[in-house]
């Protein structure tokens, strides 16, 4: 399919305040075609006019780097944030064996840079950009927070002149240990065909793209949610990131619930899990992300 038939790259619905933007005007870096799967995008969802706070969020759905849970961990999450005054962007990043790491990270970094570079246009404060990710999206969000690129002031592209570091990081049941030669649990290396034959390449990727190995004191303040009996991504993986944050002296808050299956999104109707967005709201409020930035929004 050619890009001209990819409705996601051209769709705009002013009535619902939704539009979709290509991250690069032409071919994305390392593109291997011009179909929908080759074009990373951001879908913009606007808050109620007059109720925006000047905060923005980039939502990164999961899907084991093989697909995207675009509703459960994308649209539903974006709607929650817009109801709280955020301008929300849902990232569609490149996937699968065709686009292995670091390509998804290149897309995620560009997403933060795009939002920051266009902050004035969207009435956003350039220092109030959050990134939230779930499962594989949590791994990618964590990489975005721990491996940002600084702005290159000499770049011809103005988007590349700004930093890709998020200001806040939110991780839902993150697949922190995605890259592993241990196949007892879900592993990126097995899904992408590196195992069993290419263990050395898997180990190279693990050392390069395991977020907990790159945490520093400058890693953005982070909120983590997980469940003890997650049968797909063990809670120990989230704990490894939490412990790395503590050891680095970075700001982190973590909530672990006793029960809940992987892929619960905003709670999926569970009496216990439905409370985690409330905890997130308290955290965001404490961080000032729910307070109106009058300079950015132009209103009180």
ZATORGU-843597 format. One record per residue: chain; x, y, z of N, C-alpha, C, O in turn; residue number from 1. Coordinates in steps of 0.02 Angstrom, whole numbers, m for minus. Example, Ala and Ser with C-alpha at 12.3 -4.5 7.8 and 13.67 -1.06 7.14 Angstrom:
<recs>
ch, n.X, n.Y, n.Z, ca.X, ca.Y, ca.Z, c.X, c.Y, c.Z, o.X, o.Y, o.Z, i
A, 660, m284, 390, 615, m225, 390, 660, m165, 390, 712, m166, 423, 1
A, 642, m112, 354, 684, m53, 357, 645, 2, 394, 670, 57, 402, 2
</recs>
This chain:
<recs>
ch, n.X, n.Y, n.Z, ca.X, ca.Y, ca.Z, c.X, c.Y, c.Z, o.X, o.Y, o.Z, i
A, 42, m60, 0, 0, 0, 0, 44, 62, 0, 91, 67, 39, 1
A, 29, 109, m43, 67, 172, m44, 42, 217, 11, m12, 208, 38, 2
A, 83, 268, 27, 66, 314, 81, 3, 354, 64, m31, 377, 109, 3
A, m13, 362, 0, m72, 400, m19, m136, 366, 4, m187, 399, 11, 4
A, m132, 300, 14, m191, 264, 37, m192, 254, 112, m236, 220, 138, 5
A, m144, 283, 147, m139, 275, 220, m178, 331, 253, m151, 386, 263, 6
A, m240, 318, 271, m283, 370, 297, m257, 399, 362, m270, 457, 379, 7
A, m219, 358, 400, m194, 383, 464, m148, 443, 456, m142, 484, 502, 8
A, m116, 450, 398, m69, 505, 389, m102, 568, 363, m70, 620, 358, 9
A, m165, 564, 347, m199, 623, 319, m263, 640, 356, m292, 692, 343, 10
A, m285, 597, 401, m349, 606, 434, m351, 669, 477, m302, 685, 511, 11
A, m407, 704, 474, m418, 762, 517, m492, 768, 531, m533, 769, 484, 12
A, m510, 772, 594, m580, 779, 613, m586, 838, 660, m579, 830, 721, 13
A, m599, 897, 632, m603, 958, 673, m660, 953, 723, m655, 980, 778, 14
A, m713, 919, 704, m771, 912, 748, m752, 879, 815, m775, 900, 868, 15
A, m710, 827, 811, m689, 791, 871, m621, 813, 896, m595, 786, 945, 16
A, m591, 862, 863, m527, 887, 885, m470, 838, 876, m425, 835, 917, 17
A, m473, 799, 822, m423, 747, 810, m389, 759, 742, m423, 775, 693, 18
A, m324, 752, 740, m287, 755, 677, m226, 711, 683, m204, 694, 739, 19
A, m197, 691, 627, m138, 648, 626, m82, 680, 587, m92, 707, 533, 20
A, m22, 676, 616, 36, 711, 588, 92, 661, 574, 106, 618, 616, 21
A, 123, 666, 517, 183, 627, 503, 241, 656, 543, 249, 717, 547, 22
A, 282, 612, 573, 339, 636, 612, 393, 667, 568, 428, 712, 590, 23
A, 399, 642, 507, 445, 672, 458, 404, 688, 395, 362, 649, 376, 24
A, 416, 745, 364, 378, 763, 305, 390, 716, 246, 346, 706, 204, 25
A, 450, 689, 243, 467, 640, 191, 477, 572, 222, 445, 556, 272, 26
A, 520, 532, 192, 534, 466, 221, 566, 472, 290, 610, 515, 300, 27
A, 545, 430, 336, 576, 429, 402, 645, 397, 397, 658, 359, 350, 28
A, 690, 412, 443, 756, 380, 442, 750, 304, 442, 709, 276, 478, 29
A, 790, 271, 402, 793, 199, 396, 729, 168, 368, 716, 109, 378, 30
A, 688, 208, 334, 626, 182, 305, 641, 128, 253, 689, 135, 215, 31
A, 600, 76, 252, 610, 20, 205, 551, 13, 158, 541, m40, 128, 32
A, 512, 66, 151, 454, 65, 107, 414, 128, 117, 435, 174, 153, 33
A, 355, 131, 85, 313, 190, 92, 241, 172, 110, 195, 211, 97, 34
A, 231, 114, 140, 166, 94, 164, 151, 122, 232, 194, 155, 263, 35
A, 91, 110, 257, 71, 136, 323, 120, 115, 377, 136, 154, 422, 36
A, 144, 52, 373, 188, 27, 425, 257, 60, 424, 297, 51, 470, 37
A, 271, 98, 371, 336, 131, 364, 334, 204, 385, 385, 239, 384, 38
A, 274, 228, 404, 265, 300, 418, 246, 311, 491, 188, 301, 509, 39
A, 293, 330, 534, 275, 346, 604, 235, 410, 608, 249, 459, 574, 40
A, 185, 410, 651, 140, 467, 656, 124, 484, 729, 135, 444, 774, 41
A, 97, 543, 738, 66, 564, 801, m6, 582, 787, m20, 622, 742, 42
A, m53, 553, 824, m123, 573, 820, m137, 621, 877, m128, 604, 936, 43
A, m159, 680, 859, m171, 734, 907, m244, 733, 930, m290, 731, 890, 44
A, m254, 735, 996, m320, 741, 1026, m320, 801, 1072, m279, 805, 1119, 45
A, m365, 848, 1060, m365, 911, 1097, m413, 907, 1157, m464, 872, 1154, 46
A, m397, 943, 1210, m443, 948, 1267, m500, 996, 1251, m500, 1031, 1200, 47
A, m549, 997, 1296, m604, 1044, 1290, m577, 1116, 1286, m537, 1135, 1328, 48
A, m599, 1154, 1236, m575, 1224, 1230, m585, 1262, 1295, m639, 1260, 1326, 49
A, m533, 1297, 1315, m536, 1336, 1377, m518, 1298, 1439, m512, 1327, 1493, 50
A, m509, 1232, 1433, m492, 1191, 1491, m423, 1161, 1486, m404, 1120, 1528, 51
A, m385, 1181, 1435, m317, 1155, 1429, m272, 1187, 1482, m282, 1244, 1502, 52
A, m223, 1148, 1505, m179, 1171, 1559, m111, 1194, 1533, m73, 1226, 1570, 53
A, m95, 1178, 1470, m28, 1191, 1445, 18, 1130, 1450, 75, 1132, 1429, 54
A, m9, 1075, 1478, 29, 1013, 1482, 14, 970, 1421, m40, 973, 1392, 55
A, 63, 929, 1402, 54, 883, 1346, 76, 814, 1367, 116, 805, 1412, 56
A, 48, 763, 1333, 68, 694, 1345, 75, 658, 1279, 34, 667, 1234, 57
A, 127, 618, 1273, 135, 574, 1216, 120, 503, 1241, 153, 479, 1287, 58
A, 71, 470, 1211, 49, 404, 1232, 80, 352, 1186, 73, 356, 1125, 59
A, 114, 302, 1216, 147, 250, 1177, 114, 183, 1193, 127, 154, 1245, 60
A, 71, 158, 1148, 38, 93, 1160, 88, 36, 1158, 141, 41, 1127, 61
A, 70, m19, 1191, 111, m79, 1188, 87, m125, 1132, 46, m106, 1090, 62
A, 114, m187, 1133, 98, m236, 1082, 157, m279, 1065, 161, m306, 1010, 63
A, 203, m286, 1113, 262, m330, 1106, 307, m312, 1047, 344, m354, 1022, 64
A, 304, m249, 1025, 342, m225, 967, 321, m261, 902, 356, m256, 851, 65
A, 265, m297, 905, 239, m332, 847, 174, m300, 821, 156, m309, 763, 66
A, 140, m264, 864, 77, m230, 848, 66, m174, 897, 109, m161, 939, 67
A, 9, m142, 893, m6, m86, 938, m76, m93, 967, m125, m101, 930, 68
A, m81, m89, 1033, m146, m89, 1067, m172, m17, 1065, m175, 17, 1116, 69
A, m192, 4, 1006, m204, 75, 993, m265, 104, 1028, m268, 165, 1039, 70
A, m313, 62, 1047, m371, 86, 1084, m359, 81, 1159, m360, 132, 1194, 71
A, m348, 20, 1183, m340, 8, 1255, m284, 50, 1285, m293, 79, 1339, 72
A, m227, 53, 1251, m169, 87, 1278, m151, 149, 1238, m96, 177, 1245, 73
A, m198, 171, 1196, m188, 230, 1155, m245, 279, 1163, m240, 327, 1202, 74
A, m299, 267, 1126, m355, 314, 1125, m386, 324, 1194, m400, 380, 1215, 75
A, m399, 268, 1231, m430, 275, 1296, m387, 316, 1344, m412, 356, 1383, 76
A, m322, 305, 1340, m275, 341, 1384, m273, 415, 1364, m273, 458, 1408, 77
A, m270, 428, 1300, m270, 498, 1276, m332, 534, 1299, m329, 592, 1320, 78
A, m390, 501, 1295, m452, 532, 1317, m451, 549, 1391, m477, 601, 1412, 79
A, m421, 505, 1430, m415, 518, 1503, m374, 582, 1514, m391, 624, 1555, 80
A, m320, 588, 1477, m277, 647, 1486, m310, 711, 1461, m305, 763, 1493, 81
A, m344, 707, 1404, m377, 768, 1380, m432, 790, 1428, m444, 850, 1434, 82
A, m465, 743, 1461, m515, 761, 1511, m483, 796, 1571, m518, 830, 1609, 83
A, m418, 789, 1579, m381, 823, 1633, m342, 883, 1606, m296, 907, 1640, 84
A, m358, 906, 1547, m329, 968, 1522, m266, 961, 1481, m236, 1011, 1461, 85
A, m244, 900, 1468, m184, 889, 1428, m201, 891, 1354, m256, 872, 1334, 86
A, m154, 913, 1314, m156, 901, 1243, m120, 835, 1232, m62, 827, 1251, 87
A, m155, 787, 1201, m128, 719, 1197, m108, 701, 1125, m141, 721, 1077, 88
A, m54, 663, 1121, m28, 638, 1057, m17, 563, 1063, 19, 541, 1108, 89
A, m48, 523, 1020, m38, 451, 1021, 13, 432, 967, 3, 448, 908, 90
A, 66, 399, 987, 120, 382, 941, 107, 316, 906, 92, 266, 937, 91
A, 113, 317, 840, 116, 256, 801, 188, 248, 778, 210, 284, 733, 92
A, 224, 201, 808, 295, 191, 792, 304, 129, 750, 259, 86, 746, 93
A, 363, 124, 719, 376, 68, 674, 393, 5, 714, 422, 8, 769, 94
A, 375, m54, 686, 372, m115, 724, 405, m175, 691, 426, m173, 633, 95
A, 408, m230, 730, 421, m296, 705, 492, m309, 683, 538, m271, 697, 96
A, 500, m365, 647, 566, m384, 622, 591, m334, 570, 651, m326, 560, 97
A, 544, m300, 537, 562, m252, 486, 595, m191, 517, 641, m162, 488, 98
A, 572, m171, 577, 598, m112, 609, 616, m128, 682, 578, m115, 728, 99
A, 675, m157, 689, 699, m175, 756, 731, m114, 789, 746, m65, 757, 100
A, 741, m119, 854, 776, m67, 891, 844, m55, 858, 878, m103, 840, 101
A, 864, 9, 851, 837, 68, 884, 783, 107, 846, 766, 162, 867, 102
A, 755, 80, 792, 708, 120, 752, 648, 145, 793, 631, 203, 787, 103
A, 615, 102, 833, 560, 129, 874, 582, 187, 920, 544, 234, 932, 104
A, 644, 182, 946, 670, 235, 989, 681, 300, 949, 668, 354, 974, 105
A, 704, 293, 888, 712, 352, 844, 644, 387, 836, 640, 448, 838, 106
A, 591, 347, 826, 524, 375, 818, 500, 410, 882, 472, 464, 879, 107
A, 512, 378, 939, 489, 406, 1003, 526, 470, 1020, 496, 518, 1044, 108
A, 591, 471, 1008, 629, 534, 1019, 602, 590, 975, 593, 647, 998, 109
A, 590, 574, 913, 565, 624, 866, 496, 651, 889, 481, 710, 881, 110
A, 456, 607, 918, 390, 628, 942, 396, 682, 996, 361, 732, 994, 111
A, 441, 671, 1043, 451, 721, 1096, 478, 786, 1066, 456, 840, 1083, 112
A, 526, 779, 1021, 554, 839, 989, 501, 877, 949, 500, 938, 949, 113
A, 458, 840, 914, 406, 873, 874, 359, 913, 919, 344, 971, 905, 114
A, 337, 883, 974, 291, 918, 1019, 325, 979, 1050, 295, 1032, 1054, 115
A, 387, 970, 1071, 423, 1027, 1103, 436, 1083, 1052, 427, 1141, 1068, 116
A, 456, 1065, 992, 471, 1116, 941, 409, 1154, 920, 413, 1212, 899, 117
A, 350, 1122, 926, 287, 1153, 906, 244, 1173, 965, 183, 1180, 959, 118
A, 276, 1181, 1023, 239, 1195, 1085, 195, 1258, 1079, 138, 1258, 1101, 119
A, 223, 1310, 1049, 185, 1372, 1044, 122, 1363, 1002, 69, 1389, 1019, 120
A, 129, 1327, 947, 71, 1315, 903, 15, 1279, 939, m44, 1293, 927, 121
A, 33, 1231, 983, m17, 1191, 1017, m35, 1219, 1086, m72, 1187, 1124, 122
A, m8, 1277, 1103, m21, 1309, 1169, 0, 1264, 1226, m36, 1254, 1275, 123
A, 61, 1238, 1218, 91, 1192, 1267, 153, 1225, 1296, 190, 1260, 1261, 124
A, 166, 1213, 1360, 229, 1234, 1391, 282, 1183, 1371, 273, 1123, 1382, 125
A, 337, 1206, 1344, 389, 1162, 1318, 422, 1120, 1372, 456, 1072, 1357, 126
A, 413, 1139, 1435, 442, 1101, 1491, 389, 1062, 1530, 400, 1044, 1588, 127
A, 332, 1048, 1497, 279, 1009, 1529, 254, 955, 1481, 195, 950, 1465, 128
A, 302, 914, 1458, 286, 860, 1411, 297, 793, 1446, 354, 776, 1464, 129
A, 244, 756, 1455, 247, 690, 1485, 246, 636, 1431, 220, 647, 1377, 130
A, 276, 579, 1447, 271, 520, 1404, 244, 463, 1446, 270, 449, 1500, 131
A, 192, 429, 1421, 165, 371, 1455, 166, 312, 1407, 149, 318, 1348, 132
A, 187, 254, 1432, 190, 194, 1391, 169, 133, 1430, 178, 130, 1491, 133
A, 142, 84, 1394, 118, 22, 1425, 154, m38, 1394, 162, m42, 1333, 134
A, 174, m85, 1436, 205, m147, 1413, 265, m132, 1368, 313, m100, 1392, 135
A, 265, m153, 1305, 320, m135, 1261, 325, m60, 1253, 379, m32, 1246, 136
A, 267, m26, 1253, 266, 48, 1252, 298, 76, 1315, 327, 131, 1313, 137
A, 293, 39, 1371, 327, 60, 1432, 402, 53, 1426, 440, 95, 1451, 138
A, 424, 0, 1393, 496, m9, 1380, 520, 48, 1336, 573, 77, 1349, 139
A, 482, 64, 1284, 502, 118, 1239, 500, 186, 1273, 543, 228, 1262, 140
A, 449, 197, 1314, 445, 260, 1352, 504, 267, 1399, 534, 320, 1405, 141
A, 522, 212, 1433, 579, 213, 1479, 644, 226, 1441, 687, 262, 1466, 142
A, 651, 197, 1382, 710, 212, 1341, 712, 286, 1322, 765, 317, 1323, 143
A, 653, 314, 1305, 649, 384, 1287, 672, 428, 1345, 704, 479, 1335, 144
A, 654, 408, 1406, 672, 447, 1465, 745, 438, 1486, 774, 484, 1515, 145
A, 774, 380, 1471, 843, 366, 1493, 895, 376, 1439, 955, 382, 1454, 146
A, 874, 379, 1375, 921, 389, 1320, 899, 447, 1275, 891, 437, 1214, 147
A, 888, 506, 1303, 867, 562, 1261, 926, 589, 1221, 984, 577, 1237, 148
A, 910, 626, 1168, 962, 661, 1130, 954, 736, 1142, 897, 761, 1143, 149
A, 1008, 772, 1150, 1004, 844, 1159, 987, 878, 1093, 997, 849, 1039, 150
A, 963, 938, 1096, 950, 974, 1035, 1015, 994, 1000, 1064, 1012, 1032, 151
A, 1014, 989, 934, 1071, 1009, 893, 1057, 1078, 864, 1019, 1084, 816, 152
A, 1086, 1129, 894, 1071, 1198, 873, 1092, 1213, 802, 1068, 1262, 773, 153
A, 1135, 1172, 773, 1158, 1185, 704, 1115, 1148, 652, 1127, 1154, 592, 154
A, 1066, 1109, 675, 1025, 1069, 629, 983, 1113, 584, 956, 1165, 606, 155
A, 976, 1093, 521, 933, 1129, 475, 860, 1120, 493, 819, 1166, 483, 156
A, 843, 1062, 519, 774, 1047, 540, 763, 1076, 609, 797, 1055, 656, 157
A, 717, 1124, 618, 706, 1154, 684, 684, 1104, 737, 694, 1115, 797, 158
A, 653, 1049, 717, 631, 999, 765, 691, 966, 797, 688, 946, 856, 159
A, 745, 959, 760, 805, 927, 787, 845, 973, 833, 894, 952, 864, 160
A, 825, 1036, 838, 861, 1083, 880, 841, 1079, 954, 874, 1109, 996, 161
A, 789, 1042, 968, 766, 1038, 1038, 778, 968, 1066, 787, 920, 1029, 162
A, 779, 963, 1132, 793, 900, 1166, 734, 852, 1160, 677, 872, 1154, 163
A, 751, 786, 1161, 699, 735, 1161, 683, 709, 1231, 647, 660, 1239, 164
A, 710, 742, 1283, 699, 718, 1351, 628, 736, 1374, 610, 795, 1374, 165
A, 588, 688, 1395, 523, 704, 1424, 533, 738, 1492, 585, 732, 1523, 166
A, 482, 775, 1514, 485, 807, 1580, 456, 762, 1634, 475, 768, 1692, 167
A, 411, 717, 1615, 382, 668, 1660, 376, 602, 1624, 368, 600, 1563, 168
A, 382, 547, 1662, 381, 480, 1633, 331, 437, 1672, 332, 435, 1733, 169
A, 286, 403, 1635, 234, 362, 1666, 237, 293, 1634, 231, 288, 1573, 170
A, 245, 241, 1674, 255, 174, 1648, 201, 126, 1675, 197, 116, 1735, 171
A, 161, 98, 1630, 110, 49, 1649, 134, m21, 1633, 148, m36, 1575, 172
A, 138, m63, 1684, 164, m132, 1678, 219, m136, 1625, 212, m174, 1576, 173
A, 273, m98, 1633, 324, m92, 1581, 365, m156, 1571, 383, m189, 1619, 174
A, 379, m171, 1509, 418, m230, 1490, 492, m211, 1491, 526, m215, 1441, 175
A, 516, m192, 1550, 584, m166, 1557, 635, m217, 1534, 685, m200, 1502, 176
A, 624, m281, 1551, 671, m333, 1532, 653, m365, 1465, 661, m426, 1457, 177
A, 629, m326, 1418, 607, m352, 1354, 662, m391, 1318, 648, m442, 1287, 178
A, 723, m366, 1321, 777, m395, 1282, 817, m443, 1327, 854, m421, 1371, 179
A, 808, m507, 1314, 840, m558, 1357, 847, m623, 1319, 808, m638, 1274, 180
A, 898, m661, 1337, 906, m728, 1308, 867, m779, 1347, 863, m838, 1327, 181
A, 837, m759, 1403, 796, m803, 1444, 725, m807, 1415, 689, m758, 1415, 182
A, 707, m865, 1390, 642, m872, 1358, 588, m898, 1405, 534, m917, 1383, 183
A, 602, m898, 1470, 550, m918, 1519, 492, m868, 1520, 436, m886, 1537, 184
A, 507, m806, 1500, 456, m755, 1494, 462, m724, 1424, 511, m735, 1388, 185
A, 412, m685, 1406, 410, m653, 1340, 475, m614, 1328, 496, m575, 1370, 186
A, 506, m626, 1270, 568, m592, 1255, 568, m567, 1183, 547, m601, 1137, 187
A, 591, m506, 1175, 596, m473, 1111, 639, m513, 1062, 624, m517, 1003, 188
A, 691, m543, 1088, 738, m580, 1045, 706, m641, 1013, 720, m657, 956, 189
A, 662, m674, 1050, 627, m731, 1021, 575, m709, 971, 568, m739, 918, 190
A, 539, m656, 986, 487, m631, 941, 515, m607, 875, 484, m615, 823, 191
A, 574, m579, 877, 605, m552, 816, 649, m602, 781, 679, m585, 730, 192
A, 654, m663, 806, 690, m715, 772, 764, m719, 787, 801, m755, 753, 193
A, 787, m681, 837, 859, m684, 853, 877, m748, 890, 933, m773, 884, 194
A, 829, m774, 928, 842, m836, 965, 810, m894, 928, 756, m888, 898, 195
A, 843, m951, 931, 903, m966, 971, 970, m954, 936, 1022, m960, 968, 196
A, 969, m938, 873, 1032, m938, 834, 1077, m879, 847, 1138, m884, 840, 197
A, 1048, m821, 867, 1089, m760, 870, 1091, m732, 941, 1070, m675, 953, 198
A, 1114, m771, 987, 1117, m751, 1057, 1164, m692, 1068, 1150, m649, 1109, 199
A, 1218, m689, 1031, 1265, m633, 1039, 1233, m567, 1020, 1243, m516, 1053, 200
A, 1193, m567, 966, 1160, m506, 945, 1106, m486, 996, 1096, m427, 1010, 201
A, 1073, m535, 1024, 1023, m521, 1077, 1057, m489, 1137, 1032, m441, 1166, 202
A, 1114, m516, 1156, 1150, m488, 1213, 1175, m418, 1198, 1175, m375, 1243, 203
A, 1195, m405, 1136, 1216, m337, 1118, 1157, m289, 1125, 1165, m234, 1151, 204
A, 1099, m309, 1101, 1040, m266, 1107, 1021, m256, 1180, 1000, m201, 1199, 205
A, 1027, m308, 1220, 1010, m302, 1292, 1053, m248, 1325, 1028, m207, 1363, 206
A, 1117, m249, 1311, 1162, m201, 1341, 1149, m130, 1315, 1161, m81, 1351, 207
A, 1126, m125, 1254, 1115, m59, 1224, 1047, m29, 1239, 1040, 32, 1241, 208
A, 995, m73, 1250, 927, m47, 1254, 887, m75, 1312, 827, m87, 1306, 209
A, 920, m86, 1369, 885, m103, 1430, 881, m39, 1473, 933, m17, 1497, 210
A, 822, m10, 1482, 817, 56, 1513, 847, 61, 1583, 875, 113, 1601, 211
A, 841, 7, 1622, 866, 11, 1690, 942, 19, 1694, 969, 39, 1745, 212
A, 977, 3, 1639, 1050, 10, 1638, 1071, 82, 1625, 1131, 98, 1631, 213
A, 1024, 126, 1607, 1042, 194, 1586, 1010, 248, 1630, 1011, 307, 1613, 214
A, 982, 228, 1686, 952, 276, 1733, 1007, 318, 1765, 1059, 292, 1785, 215
A, 995, 384, 1769, 1040, 430, 1804, 997, 476, 1848, 936, 471, 1848, 216
A, 1030, 519, 1884, 994, 567, 1926, 952, 614, 1884, 906, 646, 1910, 217
A, 967, 619, 1820, 931, 665, 1775, 873, 631, 1738, 839, 663, 1698, 218
A, 862, 567, 1751, 805, 533, 1722, 741, 568, 1746, 736, 584, 1805, 219
A, 692, 581, 1702, 633, 618, 1722, 596, 587, 1781, 597, 525, 1788, 220
A, 564, 627, 1823, 522, 599, 1876, 474, 548, 1847, 442, 560, 1796, 221
A, 469, 490, 1881, 434, 433, 1852, 381, 405, 1898, 390, 400, 1958, 222
A, 324, 386, 1868, 269, 351, 1902, 263, 282, 1869, 261, 277, 1808, 223
A, 261, 230, 1911, 258, 161, 1886, 198, 125, 1916, 183, 131, 1976, 224
A, 163, 87, 1874, 107, 45, 1895, 117, m25, 1870, 134, m35, 1811, 225
A, 107, m76, 1914, 114, m146, 1894, 71, m188, 1940, 43, m164, 1989, 226
A, 66, m253, 1924, 30, m300, 1967, 75, m358, 1985, 118, m378, 1946, 227
A, 65, m385, 2045, 108, m438, 2070, 104, m501, 2028, 154, m533, 2016, 228
A, 43, m518, 2006, 35, m582, 1971, 29, m574, 1895, m1, m616, 1862, 229
A, 59, m522, 1868, 62, m514, 1795, 100, m574, 1766, 159, m584, 1780, 230
A, 64, m614, 1726, 94, m675, 1700, 134, m666, 1636, 165, m714, 1613, 231
A, 133, m606, 1608, 168, m594, 1545, 234, m557, 1557, 286, m576, 1531, 232
A, 230, m504, 1596, 290, m465, 1615, 296, m466, 1691, 257, m433, 1725, 233
A, 343, m504, 1718, 350, m508, 1791, 361, m440, 1823, 395, m397, 1795, 234
A, 331, m431, 1882, 336, m367, 1917, 409, m349, 1933, 426, m291, 1941, 235
A, 452, m400, 1937, 522, m388, 1952, 554, m342, 1899, 603, m307, 1914, 236
A, 527, m343, 1839, 556, m300, 1787, 544, m227, 1803, 588, m185, 1795, 237
A, 483, m210, 1825, 469, m142, 1845, 510, m123, 1907, 533, m67, 1913, 238
A, 517, m171, 1952, 556, m158, 2012, 629, m143, 1996, 661, m104, 2032, 239
A, 655, m173, 1944, 725, m159, 1925, 733, m87, 1905, 784, m56, 1920, 240
A, 683, m59, 1871, 686, 12, 1852, 677, 56, 1914, 712, 106, 1922, 241
A, 631, 37, 1956, 619, 74, 2019, 683, 77, 2061, 703, 130, 2085, 242
A, 716, 20, 2069, 776, 17, 2109, 833, 58, 2077, 872, 90, 2112, 243
A, 837, 56, 2011, 887, 97, 1976, 875, 171, 1988, 923, 209, 1997, 244
A, 812, 191, 1988, 795, 261, 2002, 815, 280, 2073, 845, 333, 2085, 245
A, 799, 237, 2120, 817, 250, 2190, 893, 256, 2198, 918, 303, 2229, 246
A, 929, 209, 2169, 1002, 209, 2175, 1034, 270, 2142, 1087, 292, 2163, 247
A, 1001, 296, 2090, 1028, 355, 2055, 1008, 421, 2088, 1033, 474, 2070, 248
A, 962, 417, 2136, 938, 478, 2169, 887, 515, 2127, 876, 575, 2137, 249
A, 854, 480, 2081, 802, 511, 2039, 733, 503, 2073, 724, 460, 2115, 250
A, 687, 545, 2054, 620, 545, 2084, 577, 490, 2054, 569, 487, 1993, 251
A, 548, 447, 2096, 507, 392, 2071, 453, 374, 2122, 463, 378, 2182, 252
A, 395, 354, 2096, 340, 330, 2137, 313, 267, 2103, 303, 266, 2042, 253
A, 302, 214, 2142, 279, 151, 2112, 220, 123, 2152, 219, 126, 2213, 254
A, 171, 96, 2115, 112, 65, 2146, 106, m5, 2119, 101, m15, 2058, 255
A, 105, m55, 2163, 99, m125, 2145, 33, m151, 2173, 22, m149, 2234, 256
A, m9, m177, 2130, m72, m206, 2151, m64, m282, 2154, m25, m312, 2118, 257
A, m102, m314, 2199, m95, m386, 2210, m114, m426, 2148, m80, m474, 2131, 258
A, m169, m407, 2116, m195, m447, 2061, m211, m404, 2000, m230, m346, 2006, 259
A, m202, m434, 1942, m220, m400, 1880, m181, m428, 1822, m120, m435, 1825, 260
A, m217, m444, 1769, m184, m473, 1711, m146, m420, 1672, m160, m360, 1678, 261
A, m99, m442, 1632, m62, m396, 1589, m111, m366, 1538, m158, m399, 1515, 262
A, m99, m302, 1521, m142, m269, 1473, m206, m243, 1502, m258, m244, 1470, 263
A, m203, m219, 1564, m263, m194, 1598, m279, m122, 1581, m332, m97, 1600, 264
A, m235, m88, 1546, m249, m19, 1527, m263, 25, 1586, m225, 27, 1634, 265
A, m318, 61, 1583, m337, 107, 1638, m369, 70, 1696, m391, 102, 1745, 266
A, m373, 4, 1692, m401, m34, 1747, m448, m89, 1726, m457, m138, 1762, 267
A, m478, m81, 1668, m521, m133, 1638, m579, m155, 1683, m600, m213, 1680, 268
A, m604, m109, 1724, m663, m125, 1764, m649, m160, 1829, m695, m176, 1866, 269
A, m585, m172, 1845, m568, m203, 1909, m576, m152, 1966, m552, m95, 1961, 270
A, m609, m174, 2019, m621, m128, 2075, m556, m100, 2103, m554, m42, 2123, 271
A, m504, m141, 2104, m440, m117, 2131, m402, m77, 2078, m379, m22, 2092, 272
A, m394, m106, 2018, m351, m75, 1968, m380, m9, 1942, m342, 34, 1919, 273
A, m446, m1, 1946, m475, 62, 1922, m453, 121, 1964, m465, 179, 1945, 274
A, m421, 109, 2020, m398, 164, 2063, m329, 191, 2042, m309, 244, 2065, 275
A, m294, 154, 1998, m226, 178, 1984, m225, 244, 1946, m180, 284, 1959, 276
A, m273, 258, 1901, m273, 325, 1871, m284, 381, 1922, m262, 438, 1912, 277
A, m320, 366, 1976, m329, 416, 2028, m263, 432, 2062, m248, 489, 2078, 278
A, m223, 380, 2073, m157, 390, 2102, m112, 430, 2054, m74, 473, 2075, 279
A, m119, 415, 1990, m82, 453, 1940, m103, 527, 1940, m62, 572, 1936, 280
A, m168, 539, 1946, m193, 608, 1948, m162, 646, 2006, m143, 704, 1999, 281
A, m158, 614, 2065, m128, 646, 2123, m55, 662, 2110, m31, 716, 2128, 282
A, m20, 616, 2078, 51, 626, 2062, 60, 684, 2013, 103, 726, 2023, 283
A, 18, 686, 1962, 21, 741, 1913, 6, 808, 1945, 37, 858, 1930, 284
A, m43, 807, 1990, m61, 870, 2024, m4, 894, 2068, 11, 954, 2070, 285
A, 29, 846, 2102, 86, 864, 2144, 144, 892, 2103, 183, 933, 2127, 286
A, 148, 870, 2040, 201, 894, 1995, 183, 959, 1960, 224, 986, 1923, 287
A, 123, 984, 1972, 102, 1047, 1941, 75, 1040, 1870, 62, 1090, 1837, 288
A, 68, 978, 1846, 47, 967, 1777, m27, 981, 1765, m48, 986, 1708, 289
A, m66, 986, 1819, m138, 999, 1813, m155, 1073, 1826, m212, 1093, 1820, 290
A, m104, 1111, 1842, m112, 1183, 1853, m106, 1219, 1786, m61, 1204, 1746, 291
A, m148, 1267, 1774, m147, 1302, 1710, m84, 1345, 1704, m69, 1385, 1748, 292
A, m48, 1336, 1649, 8, 1380, 1632, m20, 1436, 1589, m31, 1426, 1529, 293
A, m31, 1494, 1618, m64, 1549, 1584, m23, 1574, 1524, m51, 1596, 1473, 294
A, 43, 1572, 1531, 86, 1595, 1476, 76, 1552, 1414, 73, 1577, 1358, 295
A, 72, 1486, 1424, 65, 1440, 1367, m5, 1441, 1338, m14, 1443, 1277, 296
A, m56, 1440, 1381, m125, 1433, 1357, m157, 1498, 1337, m201, 1500, 1295, 297
A, m133, 1553, 1368, m163, 1618, 1354, m226, 1632, 1393, m261, 1681, 1380, 298
A, m242, 1588, 1441, m301, 1601, 1483, m287, 1577, 1554, m240, 1539, 1566, 299
A, m329, 1599, 1600, m320, 1581, 1671, m360, 1518, 1687, m360, 1495, 1743, 300
</recs>
